[in-house]
Amino acid sequence: MPEPLTAEGLQAETGVSRETLERLRCYAEALIRWQARINLVAPATLPDLWRRHMLDSAQLLPLIPARARRLIDLGSGAGFPGLVLAILGVPEVHLVEADSRKCAFLREAARLAGAAHVTVHNRRIESMPAQAFEVVTARALAPLPELLKLASRFAGPGTVFLFPKGRGLAEELITAPETATMRAERIASRTDPGAAILKLEPEGT
């Protein structure tokens, strides 16, 4: 097992500025405080928070097209990856989460981290108005066939889907025929040798 990653270790891995790192620290500190009251992340992951959650989310940033302005994160939970990506500079981020307690945390964490460009939606994904986003993310939300049905409400002609996935990705791809009409790329995870990021985008983009 590697040693837990520190905040400085994340900075070395990603090259974020000192100011951005401080904003991520505010987020991390809020999460640890709130975790004592509500279950935001698996308790076993807290000792390695900066690798298991912060870096795991930050590694999606280079996969987002430079032109992208609006991102929607489905089933945001504690804000991974959406809130991290907002702090790292995605201009407009929407977090969708059905649990009202988690939404209260997300609003407070976004405030403390100075992420005024984040909008938290306390509702089920299915009840969100259909609209196009340039990027759709979701982490540990649902198997790929179900995930694509949920995400399709937010797809436009050039939408990029970024889904961190675990060891069962190959099997999930087999059971999701929708991906046959899309360009699919599997990017090795920097935080888990058995995991990958599935990047999907329309053919021709």
Protein Blocks (a to p, Z undefined) as FASTA:
>chain_A
ZZdddfklmmmmnopafklmmmmmmmmmmmmmmmmmpcfbcfklmmmmmmmmmmmmmmmm
mmpcfklmbdcdehklnopaklmmmmnopabacdddfblklmmmmmmmmmmnopakbccd
dddfklpccdddfbdcdehkbcfklmmmmmmmmccfklccdddddfklmmmmmmmmklmm
pccdddddfkbmkbccdddddehZZ
